[in-house]
Amino acid sequence: MNFHKHLQWAVFTTVLINAAAMFSPIINSGDAVTYATIANHIVLSHDWVKLVLDGHDWLDKPHLPFWITAFFFKLGGSGAPTYILPGFIFHLVGAYYTYRLARLLYNKQTAGLAVLIYVSIFNLMDASIEVKAETYLIGQIMPACYYWLRYDTKFRIKYLVLGALFTAMAVMTKGIFTLFTITSGMACLWIYQKQWSKFFSLKWLAALILSLLFVAPELIALHMQFNRHDGNAGLEQPVSSIRFFFWDSQFGRFFNTGPIQNHNGNPFYFVLVFLWAFLPWTIIFFAAIHAQVKSFGKSILPERAAFIFLSGAFLCTFLMFSATKFQFDYYIDIILPFAAILCAQYLNKSSISRTLFITQMSLICLLALIAIAMAIYVMNIELLAAAALILIWLMYYAYKTRAALPGFRILMYSVLAINLLYIFLTLLTAVTFMQYSVAYNAAKLFGRQSAVPIYVFQMPEVARELALYSEAPCYEIDNTEALIQAKGSYYLIARRGQEQQFHLDASRLKQIASMELVVHKTGTFNKLLRLAKGVWPLESIDFLKLSAP
């Protein structure tokens, strides 16, 4: 059996399945809609300096992801595929540099396994389509770590410039805390090797200075939008944008001293998150850490250094996230590639024990059963058929490879099982939201090319999302004045009965449709399942057209 060929096939198939979700006609999450709306404003206003949401200055995130998304919107128009595409490209960049980092630290075989694990980590597959800042960060942090590691062993201008560039991109995506993840592995390695002088060397001072110079576009944009003018920046209290960028948005949240605070963090939150976020490789990870810690003293020096670097980057960032009160599951995504390399080295070097094989196979069966159970629960015939077909394919592949080595079977069955679960959840989400999303159904009713203005009453998220699907002007309103001043024909979206508040001319008013839909799409996974099953409470939404007088 050609293991290398099967490995390439598994990577290609997983990436293809992951990429197929990009062509969903609907943007799933509320955060994604917000970020896409801000990027769309850049395109429509031709103002690449200001981040604006609903007519107000917006300071919560740095500019770079919005610049990148706006560039793709300008090339291909606004919509779900063009919003997802740049994030997915950075996801692939992260995979490429995970390979290069693993090959630098270990060997080609470990690097190939690391890529397979990377592309099949559930949370990374999901994040590549949801596209939050962490999706971009992985494609910036991994190359930064790679080039700084090369720069540490050999001074070359190429390593310095590329390391500084990717570091600056990470800072312009999420803030300066990203420096902690980029440098923590290197710092742990220096401490282990007792290379104290490197902390104060001119070589690394030059790296820091160049990285900060590359951050200049972000600082200039912040100064031009906020510090030169009086803006509320979307925050409850006035704040300097430069101070917010360097301190309040990061350390202010960490210490709960900034304008945005939270007091509900749990130090064990990310432990629980990791258990499902790293599926299907969670059990393998704990086995890998145990084995590598146990054999650390017997390992050769390069392998020790690699373990210190990878575990240092992973653990230091993990502890930092656990200590803060601001906790979201997607924060952990940026350290999962380091865990992937650790797992790959273990699988490449160690034999699989019978206990580990049975435990991992049990997990694989559980993942497949979860997909089938959810399909049965929602009782959607199309989803049930899709899940059944994929399960049959999985069982057929398992039968054909039943004589393969345990390590091979663990790898391939794990990848196939997570693909089964991912395909089902992606289809479930897309089908459900296409059926119940107000914005998506409005775009279908009104037509994407319609130039007639659309007014959305007291549903700001719907107005934002609809503006991404329709070329018509979309306005969110919370009172009757905007409609009184409106001239010509327009569409109106409101909850049933609300149109009576506007005292509209009945002779000009036409009801296009009335549908049972959900206004707020995002929420818990339980909400998604109940929505798919048809038992989640819906709201009656009227789609109206007012003709010109």
C-alpha positions in Angstrom: 0.0 0.0 0.0 1.4 3.4 -1.1 1.1 5.4 2.1 2.4 8.6 0.5 -0.2 8.4 -2.2 -3.0 7.9 0.3 -1.7 10.8 2.4 -1.8 13.2 -0.6 -5.3 11.9 -1.5 -6.6 12.5 2.0 -5.2 16.0 2.1 -6.6 16.9 -1.3 -10.0 15.5 -0.5 -10.3 17.2 2.8 -9.3 20.6 1.4 -11.7 20.1 -1.5 -14.6 19.3 0.9 -13.6 22.3 3.1 -13.5 24.6 0.0 -16.9 23.5 -1.3 -18.5 25.1 1.7 -17.2 28.4 0.4 -19.9 28.4 -2.3 -22.8 28.6 0.2 -24.9 31.6 -0.9 -25.3 32.7 2.7 -23.0 34.1 5.4 -23.7 32.1 8.5 -22.5 34.1 11.6 -23.4 37.5 13.0 -19.7 38.5 13.4 -19.0 37.6 9.8 -21.9 39.7 8.6 -20.6 42.6 10.7 -17.1 42.3 9.3 -18.3 41.9 5.7 -20.5 45.0 6.1 -17.5 47.1 7.2 -15.5 45.9 4.3 -18.4 46.6 1.9 -18.6 50.2 3.2 -14.9 50.6 2.3 -15.7 49.6 -1.3 -18.9 51.7 -1.6 -17.4 54.8 0.0 -14.0 54.4 -1.7 -12.6 55.3 1.8 -9.8 52.9 2.7 -9.0 54.7 6.0 -12.2 54.6 7.9 -13.9 51.6 9.4 -17.6 52.4 9.7 -20.6 50.3 10.9 -24.1 51.7 10.6 -22.8 55.2 10.1 -20.6 55.2 13.1 -16.8 54.9 13.5 -15.7 51.4 14.5 -12.5 50.7 16.5 -12.9 47.2 17.8 -10.5 45.5 15.3 -7.5 46.6 13.3 -7.8 47.4 9.6 -6.0 44.7 7.7 -8.7 42.0 7.4 -11.2 44.6 6.2 -8.7 45.9 3.6 -8.2 42.4 2.3 -11.9 41.6 2.2 -12.7 44.9 0.6 -10.1 44.2 -2.1 -11.8 40.9 -2.9 -15.2 42.6 -2.9 -13.9 45.1 -5.4 -12.7 42.3 -7.6 -15.7 39.9 -7.4 -18.6 41.8 -5.8 -19.9 41.4 -2.3 -21.3 38.1 -1.2 -20.6 34.9 0.8 -18.0 33.3 -1.6 -16.0 36.5 -2.0 -16.1 37.1 1.7 -14.9 33.6 2.5 -12.2 33.3 -0.2 -9.4 35.5 1.3 -9.8 33.9 4.7 -9.6 30.4 3.1 -6.5 31.4 1.2 -4.9 32.4 4.5 -6.0 29.0 5.9 -4.1 27.3 3.1 -1.1 29.6 3.7 -1.2 28.3 7.3 -1.2 24.7 6.1 1.8 25.4 3.8 3.9 27.0 6.6 2.8 24.3 9.0 4.4 21.9 6.5 7.6 24.0 6.2 7.9 24.5 10.0 7.5 20.7 10.6 10.0 19.9 7.9 12.5 22.4 9.4 12.1 21.0 12.9 11.8 17.3 12.0 11.6 15.7 8.5 9.5 15.4 5.3 7.4 12.5 6.7 6.4 14.4 9.8 5.6 17.5 7.7 3.3 15.6 5.5 1.4 14.1 8.5 1.3 17.6 10.1 -0.5 19.0 7.0 -3.0 16.1 7.0 -3.8 16.7 10.7 -4.0 20.5 10.1 -6.5 20.4 7.3 -8.7 17.9 9.2 -8.9 19.7 12.6 -12.6 20.4 13.0 -12.2 24.0 14.4 -9.8 25.0 11.6 -12.1 23.6 8.9 -15.0 25.5 10.5 -13.1 28.7 11.0 -11.9 28.7 7.4 -15.5 29.2 6.3 -16.8 31.3 9.2 -13.8 33.6 8.7 -13.0 35.5 11.8 -9.7 37.3 12.5 -8.1 34.0 13.7 -8.5 32.5 10.2 -6.2 35.3 8.9 -3.9 35.0 11.9 -3.0 31.4 11.3 -1.7 32.3 7.8 0.4 35.0 9.4 1.6 33.5 12.7 2.9 30.2 11.2 5.0 31.9 8.5 6.3 34.4 11.0 7.4 31.6 13.3 9.0 29.8 10.4 11.0 32.8 9.2 12.1 33.9 12.7 13.3 30.4 13.4 15.4 30.5 10.2 16.5 34.0 11.2 17.6 32.8 14.6 20.0 30.2 13.1 21.2 32.2 10.2 21.1 35.9 9.4 19.6 36.6 6.0 17.8 39.7 4.8 15.0 37.5 3.3 14.3 36.0 6.7 14.3 39.3 8.4 12.0 41.1 6.0 9.5 38.2 5.6 9.5 37.5 9.4 8.8 41.2 10.1 6.2 41.4 7.3 4.1 38.5 8.6 4.5 39.6 12.2 3.2 43.1 11.2 0.3 41.5 9.4 -0.6 39.6 12.5 -0.4 42.7 14.6 -2.6 44.6 12.0 -5.1 41.8 12.2 -5.6 41.3 15.9 -3.2 43.5 17.8 0.1 43.2 19.6 -0.9 40.2 21.7 -0.1 38.1 18.6 3.6 38.9 19.3 3.3 36.7 22.4 2.3 33.7 20.3 4.9 34.4 17.6 7.8 34.8 20.1 6.9 32.5 23.0 8.2 29.4 21.4 11.5 31.1 20.6 11.8 32.6 24.1 11.2 29.2 25.7 13.9 27.7 23.4 16.4 30.4 24.4 15.7 29.9 28.0 16.2 26.1 27.7 19.4 26.6 25.8 20.5 29.4 28.2 21.1 31.8 25.3 20.2 34.8 27.5 22.2 37.3 25.3 19.7 36.8 22.4 17.0 38.6 24.4 19.1 41.8 24.1 21.0 41.3 20.8 21.0 44.0 18.1 19.9 41.3 15.6 16.6 40.9 17.3 16.3 44.6 18.1 16.4 45.1 14.3 13.7 42.5 13.9 11.4 44.3 16.4 12.0 47.7 14.8 11.3 46.5 11.3 8.1 44.8 12.4 6.9 48.0 14.0 7.7 49.9 10.8 5.6 47.5 8.8 2.7 48.3 11.3 2.8 51.9 10.2 -0.2 51.7 7.8 -2.4 50.7 10.7 -1.2 53.5 12.9 -1.6 56.1 10.2 -5.2 54.9 9.5 -6.1 55.0 13.2 -4.7 58.5 13.5 -6.5 59.8 10.4 -9.8 58.3 11.4 -9.9 58.9 15.2 -7.2 61.0 16.6 -7.6 63.9 14.1 -11.4 64.0 14.7 -13.9 63.5 17.4 -15.4 60.0 17.0 -17.0 57.7 19.5 -15.3 54.7 17.8 -18.3 52.5 18.8 -17.2 52.5 22.4 -19.0 53.7 25.5 -16.3 56.1 26.5 -13.8 58.3 24.7 -10.4 56.7 24.0 -7.3 57.4 22.0 -7.2 55.0 19.0 -3.4 54.5 19.3 -3.7 53.8 23.0 -6.6 51.4 22.3 -4.6 49.6 19.7 -1.5 49.2 21.8 -3.1 48.7 25.2 -6.8 48.8 25.8 -7.8 46.3 23.1 -5.3 43.7 24.4 -4.0 44.3 27.9 -7.0 46.4 28.9 -9.2 43.4 28.2 -6.8 41.0 29.8 -6.7 43.0 33.1 -10.3 44.3 32.7 -9.1 47.9 32.9 -10.0 49.0 29.3 -13.3 50.5 27.9 -14.4 46.9 27.0 -14.7 44.6 30.1 -15.9 41.2 31.0 -16.1 39.4 34.4 -17.3 35.9 33.4 -14.1 34.0 32.4 -13.4 30.5 33.6 -9.8 29.2 33.8 -10.8 25.8 32.5 -12.9 27.1 29.6 -10.2 26.4 27.0 -9.5 23.0 28.3 -13.1 22.0 27.5 -12.9 23.9 24.2 -9.8 22.0 23.1 -11.4 18.6 23.7 -13.8 19.2 20.8 -12.0 21.9 18.8 -9.0 19.6 18.0 -11.2 16.7 17.0 -10.5 14.1 15.7 -7.0 14.3 17.1 -7.6 15.2 20.7 -6.7 11.7 22.1 -3.6 11.5 19.8 -2.4 14.9 21.2 -2.5 13.8 24.8 -0.7 10.5 23.9 1.9 12.5 21.9 2.6 14.9 24.8 2.9 12.0 27.3 5.2 10.1 25.0 7.4 13.0 24.2 7.7 14.2 27.8 8.5 10.7 28.9 11.3 10.2 26.2 12.6 13.8 26.4 15.8 12.9 28.2 16.6 10.2 25.6 15.9 12.3 22.6 18.6 13.8 20.4 19.2 17.6 20.9 17.3 18.8 17.7 14.2 16.9 18.8 14.4 18.3 22.2 14.7 21.8 20.8 11.7 21.2 18.5 9.6 20.0 21.3 10.5 23.0 23.5 9.7 25.4 20.7 6.3 23.9 19.7 5.1 23.1 23.3 6.3 26.6 24.4 4.3 28.4 21.7 1.2 26.2 22.4 1.3 26.2 26.2 2.2 29.9 26.8 -0.6 31.1 24.6 -3.0 28.6 26.1 -2.3 29.7 29.6 -2.6 33.4 28.5 -6.0 32.8 27.1 -7.1 30.8 30.2 -6.0 33.7 32.5 -8.0 36.3 30.7 -11.7 37.0 31.3 -12.4 37.4 27.5 -12.9 33.9 26.2 -14.3 32.7 22.9 -13.8 29.3 21.5 -12.2 30.5 18.2 -9.3 32.2 20.2 -7.6 28.8 20.5 -7.4 28.3 16.7 -4.0 30.0 16.4 -2.2 27.4 18.5 -3.7 24.3 16.9 -1.1 24.1 14.1 1.6 23.7 16.8 -0.4 20.8 18.3 -0.7 19.3 14.8 3.1 19.2 14.4 3.5 17.5 17.8 0.9 14.9 16.9 2.6 14.3 13.5 6.0 13.7 15.1 4.5 11.2 17.5 2.6 9.3 14.8 5.7 9.3 12.6 8.1 8.1 15.3 6.0 5.9 17.6 4.1 2.6 17.2 0.4 2.7 18.0 -0.5 0.8 21.1 -3.5 -1.4 21.2 -5.2 0.7 23.8 -4.7 3.9 21.8 -5.9 2.2 18.6 -9.1 1.0 20.3 -9.7 4.4 22.0 -9.2 6.3 18.7 -11.4 3.9 16.7 -14.1 4.4 19.4 -13.9 8.1 18.9 -14.1 7.7 15.1 -17.2 5.6 15.4 -18.7 8.1 17.8 -18.1 11.0 15.4 -19.9 9.1 12.6 -22.8 8.2 14.9 -23.2 11.8 16.0 -23.7 12.8 12.4 -26.2 10.1 11.8 -28.0 10.8 15.1 -28.3 14.5 14.2 -29.6 13.6 10.7 -32.3 11.4 12.3 -33.2 14.1 14.9 -33.8 16.8 12.3 -35.5 14.3 10.0 -34.4 16.1 6.8 -34.5 13.5 4.1 -31.8 15.1 2.0 -29.4 15.5 4.9 -30.2 11.9 6.1 -29.5 10.6 2.6 -26.2 12.5 2.3 -25.0 11.3 5.7 -26.0 7.7 4.9 -24.1 7.8 1.5 -21.0 9.2 3.1 -21.1 6.6 5.9 -21.4 3.8 3.4 -18.4 5.2 1.6 -16.5 5.4 4.9 -17.4 1.8 5.7 -16.4 0.6 2.2 -13.0 2.3 2.6 -12.5 0.8 6.0 -13.3 -2.7 4.6 -10.8 -2.2 1.7 -8.0 -1.1 4.1 -8.8 -3.5 6.9 -5.4 -5.2 6.5 -3.4 -2.0 6.7 -1.2 -1.1 9.7 -3.0 0.4 12.8 -1.2 3.8 12.3 -2.5 4.1 8.7 -6.0 3.1 9.7 -6.1 5.6 12.6 -5.0 8.4 10.3 -7.3 7.7 7.4 -10.4 6.7 9.4 -10.0 9.8 11.6 -9.9 12.1 8.5 -12.9 10.4 6.9 -15.0 10.6 10.1 -14.3 14.3 10.6 -15.2 14.9 6.9 -18.4 13.1 7.4 -19.3 15.2 10.4 -18.1 18.4 8.6 -20.1 17.8 5.5 -23.3 17.1 7.5 -22.9 20.2 9.7 -22.1 22.4 6.7 -25.1 21.2 4.8 -27.3 21.4 7.9 -26.3 25.1 8.5 -26.6 26.1 4.8 -30.0 24.4 4.2 -31.4 25.7 7.5 -30.4 29.3 7.1 -31.4 29.4 3.4 -34.8 28.4 4.6 -35.2 30.7 7.6 -32.8 33.7 7.0 -34.7 37.0 6.5 -31.9 38.6 4.4 -31.4 35.6 2.1 -35.2 35.2 1.4 -35.5 39.0 0.9 -32.8 39.0 -1.7 -34.5 36.1 -3.5 -37.9 37.9 -3.5 -36.6 41.4 -4.5 -33.8 40.2 -6.9 -30.1 41.0 -6.6 -30.1 43.4 -9.4 -33.0 45.5 -8.2 -32.2 49.2 -7.8 -35.3 49.9 -5.6 -34.3 51.0 -2.1 -35.0 48.6 0.7 -36.0 49.7 4.2 -35.6 47.2 7.1 -37.6 48.2 10.3 -35.8 47.5 13.6 -33.7 44.6 12.3 -30.1 46.0 12.0 -28.4 42.7 11.4 -30.9 41.9 8.6 -30.2 45.2 6.9 -26.4 44.6 7.1 -26.6 41.1 5.6 -29.1 42.1 2.9 -26.8 44.8 1.7 -24.2 42.1 0.9 -26.7 40.1 -1.2 -28.4 42.9 -3.0 -27.2 45.8 -5.2 -30.1 48.0 -4.0 -29.5 50.5 -1.2 -30.5 49.0 2.1 -31.4 51.1 5.2 -32.1 50.0 8.7 -34.7 52.3 10.3 -36.2 52.4 13.8 -38.9 55.1 13.3 -41.3 56.4 10.6 -39.4 59.6 9.6 -37.2 57.9 7.0 -40.3 56.5 5.2 -42.1 59.8 5.3 -39.1 61.4 3.5 -38.6 58.6 1.0 -39.5 59.4 -2.6 -40.5 57.0 -5.3 -40.9 53.2 -4.9 -39.3 51.2 -2.2 -39.4 47.9 -0.4 -40.2 47.5 3.3 -39.3 44.6 5.6 -41.1 44.5 9.0 -42.5 42.2 11.5 -46.1 41.4 10.9 -48.4 44.3 12.0 -45.6 46.8 12.3 -46.4 48.4 9.0 -49.5 49.9 10.6 -47.3 52.2 12.6 -46.3 54.0 9.3 -49.8 54.9 8.2 -48.9 54.0 4.6 -51.2 54.7 1.6 -53.1 51.5 1.2 -53.6 52.1 -2.6 -49.8 52.2 -3.1 -49.0 49.2 -0.8 -48.6 45.7 -2.0 -47.7 42.7 0.1 -45.1 40.6 -1.8 -44.9 37.8 0.8 -45.3 36.9 4.4 -43.0 34.3 5.8 -42.1 32.6 9.1 -38.4 33.3 9.6 -35.7 33.8 12.2 -34.3 37.3 12.7 -31.2 36.4 14.8 -29.5 33.5 13.1 -26.6 33.0 15.4 -26.8 31.4 18.8 -26.2 28.0 20.4 -25.8 24.8 18.5 -29.0 23.6 20.2 -30.8 26.5 18.5 -29.5 25.4 15.1 -30.6 21.9 15.6 -34.1 22.9 16.7 -34.3 25.4 13.9 -33.5 22.6 11.4 -36.1 20.4 13.0 -38.7 23.1 12.8 -39.4 23.5 16.5 -37.6 26.8 17.1 -39.9 29.8 17.6 -40.1 31.9 14.4 -41.3 35.4 13.7 -43.8 36.5 11.0 -42.0 38.8 8.6 -43.9 40.8 5.9 -42.2 41.8 2.6 -44.0 44.9 1.2 -43.6 47.2 -1.7 -44.7 50.8 -1.8 -45.2 52.1 -5.4 -44.4 55.7 -6.4 -47.3 58.1 -6.0 
